[in-house]
Amino acid sequence: MSKKSLFHDFDGCEHCLVEWLDCYQQWLSSQPDGFSYVWNVLLDNGIEEEEWGGIIEDLKCPACQETLELGDALYVRKDLAITIASELAEFVSEGIGECEYCDSGPISYTQRYGDSLTLKTVYQLQDEYGVPDELWEVISERIRCTCGNELDLDSPYTTKYEVDRWFGEELEEYEVAQFMIETFGISTIEAQRFIKHLMRYPMLGMEHEVGKKILKTIRSSKMDGIMVLDQLQTFSRSRKRNLIQRHVPFIDSELWAPPEGIPVHGRYNPIGVPVLYLGDSIKTCLAETHVKSGEAAEVATFQLLKTIRVLDIRRDGNLSDLVSIPALTGNPLTKEYIFPNFLAQCCALSGIHGIVYESVQNSEGWNLALLQYEPERTVRITKIETYDHSFTQDAPSKKKEPTREVDHTLHF
């Protein structure tokens, strides 16, 4: 059997469709179904492995003439286009909250009282998702609203985030991650792409245009939310202890952040990077550490020895929502932490010592992630107290709130 006859049923190879595959893998991070690998074709045609060497020598794609290897993929154009279009259309449709047929507010309100030209239309999705022109017609036929309605190219729609914001409902993880940070002037699609970039290349955030934009904004004097925490201000940090497994209280050296290389993945620290997590009160710390029956906790009081600058995200609803998403998995690398990690490292690189954020466990409290500090120079432990689980509902100690930095001429 000749090489030409072996592959005559295929229209091309993966090298022919780089634009299609880049778009697909950017959003779905996988290889689409509909490919047949060279080695599969050889097996399907009953060719023994010992004969493969002679066949793949100088084997080229029937369309682009690119040299093929055993792991390269071949396709039938029509079948592959339908597969990619169907999966991308399903993915794109997930971001549509309501259309004009099921709309309960945002679209009709804008049409009546606003500028209807500001409404998003399905046609705009082509540019937002970077869909190649030759794929768009097949994809657009498959775009659906959550109500099941088929949408035309000029059909207006709202995102799930916009619908939730309209009604003041709490945002789900997916929608929050989608729109991300109006603070930095980043669009929904840019944010989505950046999160995917960080999940694939967690150490190369600065290689992405969005990453560069975020760092530049933080370094500039235009960044909102930079606050100062005064010297002598105190915070708390707790570490719980199983009363059966350990009878002896923790000492001061055990209440600092773990040394480099030891820390697990946290909201503001990548794996192995120490960050000192503090609370505004004893109540907040005990709530955050989930002290329960049969456990005790040592709570250390930390006192600032220097005035430090921090980024306070409590006043930024968009940013606060995003970085407050609870970790939903026990995986070493979690999607919920990937952007807050990047934000924290941008702050540390810009000379900002920490991040102040709302406590998830105590609605009245707040936390400080101290990114840069020197024990006994920046902060010290003044005392350690032991609490059992019955103290978790004690009234929180009052702490001085951060004051807004008045010198807007600071440069990082």
MARZA-518105 format. One record per residue (C-alpha): residue number from 1; residue in three letters; x, y negated, z. Coordinates in nm, 3 decimals. Each point is the difference from the previous one (the first is absolute). Layout:
> nr,rest,east,north,up
> NUM,ALA,X,Y,Z
...
//
This chain:
> nr,rest,east,north,up
> 1,MET,0.000,0.000,0.000
> 2,SER,0.147,-0.338,-0.102
> 3,LYS,0.044,-0.292,0.239
> 4,LYS,-0.238,-0.207,-0.210
> 5,SER,-0.281,0.253,0.019
> 6,LEU,0.045,0.039,0.377
> 7,PHE,-0.092,-0.361,0.062
> 8,HIS,-0.220,-0.086,-0.296
> 9,ASP,-0.312,-0.029,0.222
> 10,PHE,0.147,-0.288,0.200
> 11,ASP,-0.010,-0.368,-0.092
> 12,GLY,0.304,-0.109,0.197
> 13,CYS,0.192,0.012,0.327
> 14,GLU,0.019,-0.196,0.323
> 15,HIS,0.262,-0.230,-0.152
> 16,CYS,-0.255,-0.121,-0.256
> 17,LEU,-0.240,-0.122,0.269
> 18,VAL,0.224,-0.182,0.246
> 19,GLU,-0.245,-0.292,0.026
> 20,TRP,-0.295,0.230,0.070
> 21,LEU,0.189,0.200,0.262
> 22,ASP,0.148,-0.307,0.172
> 23,CYS,-0.350,-0.139,0.047
> 24,TYR,-0.134,0.334,0.124
> 25,GLN,0.286,0.072,0.241
> 26,GLN,0.003,-0.355,0.134
> 27,TRP,-0.345,0.055,0.150
> 28,LEU,-0.032,0.375,0.042
> 29,SER,0.365,0.091,0.068
> 30,SER,-0.018,0.334,-0.179
> 31,GLN,0.016,0.167,-0.340
> 32,PRO,-0.341,0.022,-0.172
> 33,ASP,-0.147,0.331,-0.104
> 34,GLY,-0.020,0.067,-0.373
> 35,PHE,0.369,0.061,-0.061
> 36,SER,0.159,0.326,-0.111
> 37,TYR,0.365,0.034,0.092
> 38,VAL,0.246,0.133,-0.255
> 39,TRP,0.075,0.308,0.209
> 40,ASN,-0.377,0.070,0.033
> 41,VAL,-0.036,-0.007,-0.377
> 42,LEU,0.286,0.247,-0.039
> 43,LEU,-0.152,0.237,0.256
> 44,ASP,-0.347,-0.029,-0.154
> 45,ASN,0.146,0.101,-0.336
> 46,GLY,0.159,0.312,0.150
> 47,ILE,0.358,-0.120,-0.039
> 48,GLU,0.238,0.165,0.244
> 49,GLU,0.219,-0.219,0.221
> 50,GLU,0.321,0.129,-0.156
> 51,GLU,-0.114,-0.151,-0.330
> 52,TRP,-0.072,-0.346,0.143
> 53,GLY,0.357,-0.125,-0.033
> 54,GLY,-0.002,0.032,-0.377
> 55,ILE,-0.345,-0.156,-0.039
> 56,ILE,0.053,-0.309,0.217
> 57,GLU,0.331,-0.084,-0.166
> 58,ASP,-0.058,-0.323,-0.191
> 59,LEU,-0.376,0.028,0.070
> 60,LYS,-0.170,-0.332,-0.075
> 61,CYS,-0.345,-0.149,0.055
> 62,PRO,-0.213,0.027,-0.316
> 63,ALA,-0.102,-0.367,0.037
> 64,CYS,0.284,-0.210,0.144
> 65,GLN,0.286,0.238,-0.076
> 66,GLU,0.126,-0.028,0.357
> 67,THR,0.209,0.301,0.108
> 68,LEU,-0.209,0.227,0.221
> 69,GLU,0.097,0.206,0.302
> 70,LEU,-0.189,0.289,0.159
> 71,GLY,-0.162,-0.226,0.263
> 72,ASP,-0.124,-0.260,-0.248
> 73,ALA,-0.373,-0.028,-0.053
> 74,LEU,-0.195,0.015,-0.326
> 75,TYR,-0.352,-0.122,-0.057
> 76,VAL,-0.303,-0.001,-0.225
> 77,ARG,-0.071,-0.372,-0.025
> 78,LYS,-0.379,0.011,0.024
> 79,ASP,-0.005,0.239,0.297
> 80,LEU,0.264,-0.193,0.191
> 81,ALA,-0.165,-0.337,-0.065
> 82,ILE,-0.327,0.130,0.144
> 83,THR,0.175,0.143,0.306
> 84,ILE,0.193,-0.319,0.075
> 85,ALA,-0.297,-0.223,-0.074
> 86,SER,-0.235,0.200,0.221
> 87,GLU,0.233,0.001,0.301
> 88,LEU,0.101,-0.364,-0.035
> 89,ALA,-0.363,-0.106,-0.046
> 90,GLU,-0.093,0.184,0.318
> 91,PHE,0.284,-0.170,0.187
> 92,VAL,-0.085,-0.347,-0.133
> 93,SER,-0.369,0.052,0.077
> 94,GLU,0.081,0.064,0.367
> 95,GLY,0.085,-0.368,0.037
> 96,ILE,-0.339,-0.118,-0.126
> 97,GLY,-0.231,-0.084,0.288
> 98,GLU,-0.313,-0.121,-0.178
> 99,CYS,-0.114,-0.093,-0.350
> 100,GLU,-0.277,-0.239,-0.108
> 101,TYR,-0.256,0.283,0.011
> 102,CYS,0.055,0.091,0.365
> 103,ASP,0.141,-0.333,0.122
> 104,SER,-0.121,-0.116,0.339
> 105,GLY,0.164,-0.337,0.018
> 106,PRO,0.337,-0.105,-0.142
> 107,ILE,-0.077,0.026,-0.374
> 108,SER,-0.349,-0.149,0.001
> 109,TYR,0.109,-0.277,0.238
> 110,THR,0.293,-0.093,-0.227
> 111,GLN,-0.221,0.009,-0.310
> 112,ARG,-0.256,-0.231,0.160
> 113,TYR,0.212,-0.239,0.199
> 114,GLY,0.360,0.040,-0.112
> 115,ASP,0.211,0.030,-0.311
> 116,SER,-0.098,0.325,-0.172
> 117,LEU,0.326,-0.007,-0.195
> 118,THR,0.181,0.083,0.324
> 119,LEU,-0.173,0.337,0.019
> 120,LYS,0.218,0.298,-0.084
> 121,THR,-0.101,0.206,-0.301
> 122,VAL,0.089,0.354,-0.100
> 123,TYR,0.200,-0.135,-0.293
> 124,GLN,0.246,-0.162,0.242
> 125,LEU,0.081,0.338,0.150
> 126,GLN,0.201,0.083,-0.310
> 127,ASP,0.259,-0.264,0.086
> 128,GLU,-0.018,0.046,0.376
> 129,TYR,0.076,0.371,-0.021
> 130,GLY,0.238,-0.029,-0.296
> 131,VAL,-0.204,0.239,-0.215
> 132,PRO,0.146,0.039,-0.353
> 133,ASP,-0.229,-0.134,-0.273
> 134,GLU,-0.040,0.332,-0.177
> 135,LEU,-0.116,0.166,0.324
> 136,TRP,-0.238,-0.273,0.110
> 137,GLU,-0.291,0.085,-0.224
> 138,VAL,-0.009,0.356,0.131
> 139,ILE,0.036,-0.119,0.361
> 140,SER,-0.257,-0.280,-0.020
> 141,GLU,-0.267,0.249,-0.108
> 142,ARG,0.046,0.178,0.332
> 143,ILE,0.000,-0.294,0.244
> 144,ARG,-0.281,0.038,0.254
> 145,CYS,-0.124,-0.204,0.292
> 146,THR,-0.048,0.177,0.332
> 147,CYS,-0.373,-0.009,-0.072
> 148,GLY,0.066,0.220,-0.305
> 149,ASN,-0.075,-0.267,-0.257
> 150,GLU,0.212,-0.010,-0.316
> 151,LEU,0.171,-0.335,-0.040
> 152,ASP,0.056,-0.189,-0.325
> 153,LEU,0.316,-0.197,-0.070
> 154,ASP,-0.167,-0.328,0.097
> 155,SER,-0.178,0.139,0.308
> 156,PRO,0.081,-0.199,0.316
> 157,TYR,0.094,0.190,0.313
> 158,THR,0.128,-0.056,0.353
> 159,THR,0.262,0.201,0.184
> 160,LYS,-0.080,0.196,0.315
> 161,TYR,0.201,-0.253,0.196
> 162,GLU,-0.209,-0.289,-0.130
> 163,VAL,-0.323,0.177,0.091
> 164,ASP,0.126,0.078,0.351
> 165,ARG,0.125,-0.355,0.047
> 166,TRP,-0.335,-0.140,-0.118
> 167,PHE,-0.186,0.190,0.269
> 168,GLY,0.275,-0.032,0.262
> 169,GLU,0.045,0.375,0.026
> 170,GLU,0.319,0.162,0.124
> 171,LEU,0.230,0.094,-0.286
> 172,GLU,0.101,0.358,-0.063
> 173,GLU,0.366,0.094,-0.046
> 174,TYR,-0.021,0.027,-0.378
> 175,GLU,-0.163,-0.338,-0.055
> 176,VAL,0.234,-0.178,0.241
> 177,ALA,0.306,0.151,-0.169
> 178,GLN,-0.143,-0.097,-0.339
> 179,PHE,-0.037,-0.372,0.043
> 180,MET,0.293,-0.055,0.239
> 181,ILE,0.128,-0.329,0.124
> 182,GLU,-0.145,-0.311,-0.150
> 183,THR,0.259,-0.157,0.231
> 184,PHE,0.264,0.069,-0.263
> 185,GLY,-0.214,-0.083,-0.304
> 186,ILE,-0.006,0.363,-0.111
> 187,SER,-0.288,0.139,-0.204
> 188,THR,-0.182,0.324,0.073
> 189,ILE,0.169,0.181,-0.286
> 190,GLU,0.346,-0.134,0.086
> 191,ALA,-0.048,0.116,0.358
> 192,GLN,-0.115,0.343,-0.110
> 193,ARG,0.298,0.041,-0.230
> 194,PHE,0.241,-0.115,0.270
> 195,ILE,-0.135,0.248,0.256
> 196,LYS,0.047,0.281,-0.251
> 197,HIS,0.353,-0.124,-0.074
> 198,LEU,0.083,0.004,0.373
> 199,MET,-0.141,0.350,0.042
> 200,ARG,0.223,0.124,-0.281
> 201,TYR,0.305,-0.218,0.078
> 202,PRO,-0.031,-0.107,0.367
> 203,MET,0.353,-0.143,0.008
> 204,LEU,-0.027,-0.194,-0.325
> 205,GLY,-0.276,-0.249,0.072
> 206,MET,0.220,-0.287,-0.114
> 207,GLU,0.022,0.153,-0.347
> 208,HIS,-0.367,-0.080,-0.051
> 209,GLU,-0.118,-0.350,-0.096
> 210,VAL,-0.259,-0.002,0.282
> 211,GLY,0.270,0.091,0.253
> 212,LYS,0.218,-0.287,-0.120
> 213,LYS,-0.295,-0.238,0.025
> 214,ILE,-0.080,0.104,0.357
> 215,LEU,0.360,-0.041,0.118
> 216,LYS,0.028,-0.338,-0.170
> 217,THR,-0.320,-0.120,0.168
> 218,ILE,0.111,0.117,0.345
> 219,ARG,0.337,-0.171,-0.042
> 220,SER,-0.158,-0.327,-0.108
> 221,SER,-0.130,-0.272,0.228
> 222,LYS,-0.344,0.052,-0.160
> 223,MET,-0.065,0.321,0.192
> 224,ASP,-0.298,-0.042,0.235
> 225,GLY,-0.011,0.166,0.339
> 226,ILE,0.358,-0.054,0.120
> 227,MET,-0.025,-0.044,0.376
> 228,VAL,0.236,-0.038,0.294
> 229,LEU,0.001,0.204,0.319
> 230,ASP,0.167,-0.184,0.287
> 231,GLN,0.273,0.133,0.223
> 232,LEU,-0.124,0.140,0.334
> 233,GLN,-0.321,0.128,-0.163
> 234,THR,-0.069,0.358,0.108
> 235,PHE,-0.137,0.308,-0.173
> 236,SER,-0.067,0.359,0.095
> 237,ARG,0.110,0.333,-0.141
> 238,SER,-0.123,0.337,0.119
> 239,ARG,0.108,0.361,-0.043
> 240,LYS,-0.231,0.276,0.113
> 241,ARG,0.117,0.304,0.194
> 242,ASN,-0.155,0.341,0.055
> 243,LEU,-0.009,0.046,0.377
> 244,ILE,0.062,0.374,-0.024
> 245,GLN,0.284,-0.012,-0.248
> 246,ARG,0.180,-0.294,0.161
> 247,HIS,-0.028,-0.111,0.362
> 248,VAL,0.269,-0.268,-0.009
> 249,PRO,-0.097,-0.344,-0.136
> 250,PHE,0.168,-0.136,-0.311
> 251,ILE,0.287,-0.238,0.063
> 252,ASP,0.075,-0.325,-0.181
> 253,SER,0.228,0.155,-0.264
> 254,GLU,-0.291,0.226,-0.104
> 255,LEU,-0.241,-0.289,-0.052
> 256,TRP,0.186,-0.178,-0.277
> 257,ALA,-0.048,0.094,-0.365
> 258,PRO,0.177,0.325,-0.097
> 259,PRO,0.347,-0.049,-0.154
> 260,GLU,0.059,-0.014,-0.376
> 261,GLY,-0.075,0.323,-0.182
> 262,ILE,-0.246,0.127,0.262
> 263,PRO,-0.329,-0.193,-0.045
> 264,VAL,-0.284,0.165,-0.189
> 265,HIS,-0.196,-0.192,-0.263
> 266,GLY,-0.188,-0.289,0.164
> 267,ARG,-0.216,-0.285,-0.118
> 268,TYR,0.291,-0.243,-0.019
> 269,ASN,0.297,0.233,-0.019
> 270,PRO,0.114,0.248,-0.265
> 271,ILE,0.124,0.336,0.124
> 272,GLY,0.314,-0.044,0.209
> 273,VAL,-0.024,-0.379,0.037
> 274,PRO,-0.053,-0.117,0.361
> 275,VAL,-0.268,-0.262,0.071
> 276,LEU,-0.100,-0.097,0.354
> 277,TYR,-0.382,0.012,0.023
> 278,LEU,-0.137,-0.215,0.282
> 279,GLY,-0.349,-0.092,0.120
> 280,ASP,-0.137,-0.323,0.137
> 281,SER,-0.121,0.176,0.317
> 282,ILE,0.006,0.319,0.201
> 283,LYS,-0.354,0.078,-0.116
> 284,THR,0.098,-0.024,-0.366
> 285,CYS,0.305,0.222,0.046
> 286,LEU,-0.187,0.271,0.188
> 287,ALA,-0.276,-0.004,-0.261
> 288,GLU,0.255,0.027,-0.284
> 289,THR,0.177,0.297,0.163
> 290,HIS,-0.330,0.185,0.071
> 291,VAL,0.081,0.094,0.359
> 292,LYS,-0.249,0.265,0.114
> 293,SER,-0.072,0.234,0.288
> 294,GLY,0.308,0.193,0.109
> 295,GLU,0.233,-0.270,-0.126
> 296,ALA,0.171,-0.302,0.143
> 297,ALA,0.179,-0.287,-0.167
> 298,GLU,0.294,-0.216,0.085
> 299,VAL,-0.065,-0.360,-0.102
> 300,ALA,0.298,-0.229,-0.033
> 301,THR,-0.024,-0.377,0.005
> 302,PHE,0.218,-0.157,-0.269
> 303,GLN,0.103,-0.364,0.026
> 304,LEU,0.121,-0.210,-0.291
> 305,LEU,0.339,-0.161,0.058
> 306,LYS,-0.009,-0.205,-0.319
> 307,THR,-0.262,-0.184,-0.199
> 308,ILE,-0.076,0.209,-0.306
> 309,ARG,-0.191,-0.044,-0.324
> 310,VAL,-0.268,0.249,-0.096
> 311,LEU,-0.255,0.048,-0.275
> 312,ASP,-0.349,-0.010,0.152
> 313,ILE,-0.238,0.186,-0.231
> 314,ARG,-0.300,-0.011,0.234
> 315,ARG,-0.126,-0.317,-0.169
> 316,ASP,0.022,0.155,-0.345
> 317,GLY,-0.304,0.222,-0.044
> 318,ASN,0.121,0.156,-0.323
> 319,LEU,0.347,0.083,0.125
> 320,SER,-0.121,0.099,0.344
> 321,ASP,-0.251,0.248,-0.145
> 322,LEU,0.262,0.156,-0.222
> 323,VAL,0.271,0.056,0.260
> 324,SER,-0.251,0.114,0.264
> 325,ILE,-0.115,0.307,-0.193
> 326,PRO,0.044,0.294,0.237
> 327,ALA,0.227,0.280,-0.119
> 328,LEU,-0.238,0.268,-0.124
> 329,THR,0.256,0.278,-0.041
> 330,GLY,0.290,0.145,0.193
> 331,ASN,0.227,-0.004,-0.303
> 332,PRO,0.356,-0.132,0.046
> 333,LEU,-0.074,-0.271,-0.260
> 334,THR,-0.349,-0.147,0.017
> 335,LYS,-0.168,-0.226,-0.254
> 336,GLU,-0.150,-0.208,0.280
> 337,TYR,0.347,-0.103,0.122
> 338,ILE,0.181,-0.042,-0.330
> 339,PHE,-0.084,-0.367,-0.058
> 340,PRO,0.030,-0.114,0.364
> 341,ASN,0.348,0.159,-0.005
> 342,PHE,0.093,-0.209,-0.302
> 343,LEU,-0.145,-0.316,0.156
> 344,ALA,0.197,0.058,0.321
> 345,GLN,0.327,0.049,-0.184
> 346,CYS,-0.059,-0.319,-0.202
> 347,CYS,-0.052,-0.185,0.329
> 348,ALA,0.313,0.148,0.157
> 349,LEU,0.203,-0.089,-0.308
> 350,SER,-0.135,-0.356,0.018
> 351,GLY,0.098,-0.062,0.362
> 352,ILE,-0.347,0.053,0.147
> 353,HIS,0.034,0.196,0.322
> 354,GLY,-0.338,0.169,0.018
> 355,ILE,-0.361,0.038,-0.105
> 356,VAL,-0.299,-0.078,0.222
> 357,TYR,-0.308,0.204,-0.088
> 358,GLU,-0.335,0.095,0.148
> 359,SER,-0.025,0.309,0.215
> 360,VAL,-0.208,0.275,-0.160
> 361,GLN,-0.070,0.157,0.342
> 362,ASN,-0.078,-0.315,0.200
> 363,SER,-0.212,-0.256,-0.185
> 364,GLU,0.101,-0.270,0.248
> 365,GLY,0.371,0.068,-0.025
> 366,TRP,0.287,-0.041,-0.241
> 367,ASN,0.337,0.157,-0.060
> 368,LEU,0.349,-0.113,-0.093
> 369,ALA,0.224,0.210,-0.222
> 370,LEU,0.347,-0.133,0.084
> 371,LEU,0.205,0.064,-0.312
> 372,GLN,0.326,-0.163,0.104
> 373,TYR,0.124,-0.022,0.358
> 374,GLU,0.296,0.065,0.227
> 375,PRO,-0.068,0.154,0.342
> 376,GLU,0.091,-0.234,0.285
> 377,ARG,0.061,-0.281,-0.251
> 378,THR,-0.330,-0.041,-0.183
> 379,VAL,-0.221,0.184,0.248
> 380,ARG,0.038,0.185,0.331
> 381,ILE,-0.200,0.234,0.222
> 382,THR,-0.097,-0.167,0.328
> 383,LYS,-0.196,0.282,0.164
> 384,ILE,-0.152,0.344,-0.055
> 385,GLU,-0.327,0.118,0.151
> 386,THR,-0.173,0.338,-0.012
> 387,TYR,-0.371,0.034,-0.085
> 388,ASP,-0.223,0.301,-0.028
> 389,HIS,-0.294,0.030,-0.239
> 390,SER,-0.243,-0.172,0.238
> 391,PHE,0.172,-0.332,-0.061
> 392,THR,-0.076,-0.013,-0.372
> 393,GLN,-0.309,-0.214,0.056
> 394,ASP,0.168,-0.259,0.221
> 395,ALA,-0.044,-0.358,-0.104
> 396,PRO,0.288,-0.113,-0.221
> 397,SER,0.262,-0.236,0.133
> 398,LYS,-0.027,-0.341,-0.152
> 399,LYS,0.284,-0.083,-0.236
> 400,LYS,0.096,-0.324,-0.162
> 401,GLU,-0.112,-0.013,-0.364
> 402,PRO,0.253,-0.077,-0.272
> 403,THR,0.015,-0.367,-0.095
> 404,ARG,0.018,-0.108,-0.361
> 405,GLU,0.341,-0.109,-0.115
> 406,VAL,-0.006,-0.374,-0.065
> 407,ASP,0.331,-0.027,-0.186
> 408,HIS,-0.106,0.074,-0.358
> 409,THR,0.348,-0.079,-0.136
> 410,LEU,0.151,0.328,0.113
> 411,HIS,0.171,0.203,-0.267
> 412,PHE,0.057,0.373,0.021
//
